[in-house]
Amino acid sequence: MDLSGKHVAVLVDNYFEQSEFKEPVGAMKDVGAEVTVISTKEKEVWGMIHAELGDKFSVDLIIDQAESGDYDALIIPGGVINADKLRMNEIAQAWATDFLSTDRPLAIICHAPWLLVSANSIKGRRLTSYYTIQDDIRNAGAEWVDLDVVIDENLITSRNPNDLPNFNKAIIKMLSGKSTTASANVIDMPYVVSEDKLEEDIRLRSLGYSEEQD
């Protein structure tokens, strides 16, 4: 699939989950999209590998030097520190709201949905996230579901780094115009979790097993 001519923004603050940054950036570049890394304030930012400090990355633009209308899609990695800082940034909130309201793909993962909670922009939406913030999402008026990828119109969400392959595929497919967005609450692609897998997950959870913790 060739996405030459598509321009994707990746928005971070600092100390983001490194895989949730590197893998989407790599996936977009692999299909020919132009990627711009945008930070809230720093020209160099750090990844985290879970609780350990990761690598340093260069930033292309600071957010107050950029215009959200210049991009075809917005990707926001997670990570607790990164997401907690982003959610309090009014410009970042405005960017997320702008993408939601203009039908351009907004792809967020892990703790990043905190930004939408603080922007008061997910009431009535259906999404997923890292499991520890599901109460925040429900309290903001959204429906939280435990799936690897969820699509609600132009909003793509995933839970954690394990979901990145399907998360990246969903972004590429939506950017290419091949995803259905009308009432596509749960992603309707062949690699989505099957009903049998969902039933198995529900049964295992009833026994106290969690992939995130075990």
Secondary structure as a PSIPRED ss2 file (coil, helix, strand):
# PSIPRED VFORMAT (PSIPRED V4.0)

   1 M C   1.000  0.000  0.000
   2 D C   1.000  0.000  0.000
   3 L C   1.000  0.000  0.000
   4 S C   1.000  0.000  0.000
   5 G C   1.000  0.000  0.000
   6 K C   1.000  0.000  0.000
   7 H E   0.000  0.000  1.000
   8 V E   0.000  0.000  1.000
   9 A E   0.000  0.000  1.000
  10 V E   0.000  0.000  1.000
  11 L E   0.000  0.000  1.000
  12 V E   0.000  0.000  1.000
  13 D C   1.000  0.000  0.000
  14 N C   1.000  0.000  0.000
  15 Y C   1.000  0.000  0.000
  16 F E   0.000  0.000  1.000
  17 E E   0.000  0.000  1.000
  18 Q H   0.000  1.000  0.000
  19 S H   0.000  1.000  0.000
  20 E H   0.000  1.000  0.000
  21 F H   0.000  1.000  0.000
  22 K H   0.000  1.000  0.000
  23 E H   0.000  1.000  0.000
  24 P H   0.000  1.000  0.000
  25 V H   0.000  1.000  0.000
  26 G H   0.000  1.000  0.000
  27 A H   0.000  1.000  0.000
  28 M H   0.000  1.000  0.000
  29 K H   0.000  1.000  0.000
  30 D H   0.000  1.000  0.000
  31 V C   1.000  0.000  0.000
  32 G C   1.000  0.000  0.000
  33 A C   1.000  0.000  0.000
  34 E E   0.000  0.000  1.000
  35 V E   0.000  0.000  1.000
  36 T E   0.000  0.000  1.000
  37 V E   0.000  0.000  1.000
  38 I E   0.000  0.000  1.000
  39 S E   0.000  0.000  1.000
  40 T C   1.000  0.000  0.000
  41 K C   1.000  0.000  0.000
  42 E C   1.000  0.000  0.000
  43 K C   1.000  0.000  0.000
  44 E E   0.000  0.000  1.000
  45 V E   0.000  0.000  1.000
  46 W E   0.000  0.000  1.000
  47 G E   0.000  0.000  1.000
  48 M E   0.000  0.000  1.000
  49 I E   0.000  0.000  1.000
  50 H C   1.000  0.000  0.000
  51 A C   1.000  0.000  0.000
  52 E E   0.000  0.000  1.000
  53 L E   0.000  0.000  1.000
  54 G E   0.000  0.000  1.000
  55 D E   0.000  0.000  1.000
  56 K E   0.000  0.000  1.000
  57 F E   0.000  0.000  1.000
  58 S E   0.000  0.000  1.000
  59 V C   1.000  0.000  0.000
  60 D C   1.000  0.000  0.000
  61 L E   0.000  0.000  1.000
  62 I E   0.000  0.000  1.000
  63 I H   0.000  1.000  0.000
  64 D H   0.000  1.000  0.000
  65 Q H   0.000  1.000  0.000
  66 A C   1.000  0.000  0.000
  67 E C   1.000  0.000  0.000
  68 S H   0.000  1.000  0.000
  69 G H   0.000  1.000  0.000
  70 D H   0.000  1.000  0.000
  71 Y C   1.000  0.000  0.000
  72 D C   1.000  0.000  0.000
  73 A E   0.000  0.000  1.000
  74 L E   0.000  0.000  1.000
  75 I E   0.000  0.000  1.000
  76 I E   0.000  0.000  1.000
  77 P C   1.000  0.000  0.000
  78 G C   1.000  0.000  0.000
  79 G C   1.000  0.000  0.000
  80 V H   0.000  1.000  0.000
  81 I H   0.000  1.000  0.000
  82 N H   0.000  1.000  0.000
  83 A H   0.000  1.000  0.000
  84 D H   0.000  1.000  0.000
  85 K H   0.000  1.000  0.000
  86 L H   0.000  1.000  0.000
  87 R C   1.000  0.000  0.000
  88 M C   1.000  0.000  0.000
  89 N C   1.000  0.000  0.000
  90 E H   0.000  1.000  0.000
  91 I H   0.000  1.000  0.000
  92 A H   0.000  1.000  0.000
  93 Q H   0.000  1.000  0.000
  94 A H   0.000  1.000  0.000
  95 W H   0.000  1.000  0.000
  96 A H   0.000  1.000  0.000
  97 T H   0.000  1.000  0.000
  98 D H   0.000  1.000  0.000
  99 F H   0.000  1.000  0.000
 100 L H   0.000  1.000  0.000
 101 S H   0.000  1.000  0.000
 102 T C   1.000  0.000  0.000
 103 D C   1.000  0.000  0.000
 104 R C   1.000  0.000  0.000
 105 P C   1.000  0.000  0.000
 106 L E   0.000  0.000  1.000
 107 A E   0.000  0.000  1.000
 108 I E   0.000  0.000  1.000
 109 I E   0.000  0.000  1.000
 110 C C   1.000  0.000  0.000
 111 H C   1.000  0.000  0.000
 112 A C   1.000  0.000  0.000
 113 P C   1.000  0.000  0.000
 114 W H   0.000  1.000  0.000
 115 L H   0.000  1.000  0.000
 116 L H   0.000  1.000  0.000
 117 V H   0.000  1.000  0.000
 118 S H   0.000  1.000  0.000
 119 A C   1.000  0.000  0.000
 120 N C   1.000  0.000  0.000
 121 S C   1.000  0.000  0.000
 122 I C   1.000  0.000  0.000
 123 K C   1.000  0.000  0.000
 124 G C   1.000  0.000  0.000
 125 R C   1.000  0.000  0.000
 126 R E   0.000  0.000  1.000
 127 L E   0.000  0.000  1.000
 128 T C   1.000  0.000  0.000
 129 S C   1.000  0.000  0.000
 130 Y C   1.000  0.000  0.000
 131 Y H   0.000  1.000  0.000
 132 T H   0.000  1.000  0.000
 133 I H   0.000  1.000  0.000
 134 Q H   0.000  1.000  0.000
 135 D H   0.000  1.000  0.000
 136 D H   0.000  1.000  0.000
 137 I H   0.000  1.000  0.000
 138 R H   0.000  1.000  0.000
 139 N H   0.000  1.000  0.000
 140 A C   1.000  0.000  0.000
 141 G C   1.000  0.000  0.000
 142 A C   1.000  0.000  0.000
 143 E E   0.000  0.000  1.000
 144 W E   0.000  0.000  1.000
 145 V C   1.000  0.000  0.000
 146 D C   1.000  0.000  0.000
 147 L C   1.000  0.000  0.000
 148 D C   1.000  0.000  0.000
 149 V E   0.000  0.000  1.000
 150 V E   0.000  0.000  1.000
 151 I E   0.000  0.000  1.000
 152 D E   0.000  0.000  1.000
 153 E C   1.000  0.000  0.000
 154 N C   1.000  0.000  0.000
 155 L E   0.000  0.000  1.000
 156 I E   0.000  0.000  1.000
 157 T E   0.000  0.000  1.000
 158 S E   0.000  0.000  1.000
 159 R C   1.000  0.000  0.000
 160 N C   1.000  0.000  0.000
 161 P H   0.000  1.000  0.000
 162 N H   0.000  1.000  0.000
 163 D H   0.000  1.000  0.000
 164 L H   0.000  1.000  0.000
 165 P H   0.000  1.000  0.000
 166 N H   0.000  1.000  0.000
 167 F H   0.000  1.000  0.000
 168 N H   0.000  1.000  0.000
 169 K H   0.000  1.000  0.000
 170 A H   0.000  1.000  0.000
 171 I H   0.000  1.000  0.000
 172 I H   0.000  1.000  0.000
 173 K H   0.000  1.000  0.000
 174 M H   0.000  1.000  0.000
 175 L H   0.000  1.000  0.000
 176 S C   1.000  0.000  0.000
 177 G C   1.000  0.000  0.000
 178 K C   1.000  0.000  0.000
 179 S C   1.000  0.000  0.000
 180 T C   1.000  0.000  0.000
 181 T C   1.000  0.000  0.000
 182 A C   1.000  0.000  0.000
 183 S C   1.000  0.000  0.000
 184 A C   1.000  0.000  0.000
 185 N C   1.000  0.000  0.000
 186 V E   0.000  0.000  1.000
 187 I C   1.000  0.000  0.000
 188 D C   1.000  0.000  0.000
 189 M C   1.000  0.000  0.000
 190 P C   1.000  0.000  0.000
 191 Y C   1.000  0.000  0.000
 192 V C   1.000  0.000  0.000
 193 V C   1.000  0.000  0.000
 194 S C   1.000  0.000  0.000
 195 E H   0.000  1.000  0.000
 196 D H   0.000  1.000  0.000
 197 K H   0.000  1.000  0.000
 198 L H   0.000  1.000  0.000
 199 E H   0.000  1.000  0.000
 200 E H   0.000  1.000  0.000
 201 D H   0.000  1.000  0.000
 202 I H   0.000  1.000  0.000
 203 R H   0.000  1.000  0.000
 204 L H   0.000  1.000  0.000
 205 R H   0.000  1.000  0.000
 206 S H   0.000  1.000  0.000
 207 L C   1.000  0.000  0.000
 208 G C   1.000  0.000  0.000
 209 Y C   1.000  0.000  0.000
 210 S C   1.000  0.000  0.000
 211 E C   1.000  0.000  0.000
 212 E C   1.000  0.000  0.000
 213 Q C   1.000  0.000  0.000
 214 D C   1.000  0.000  0.000
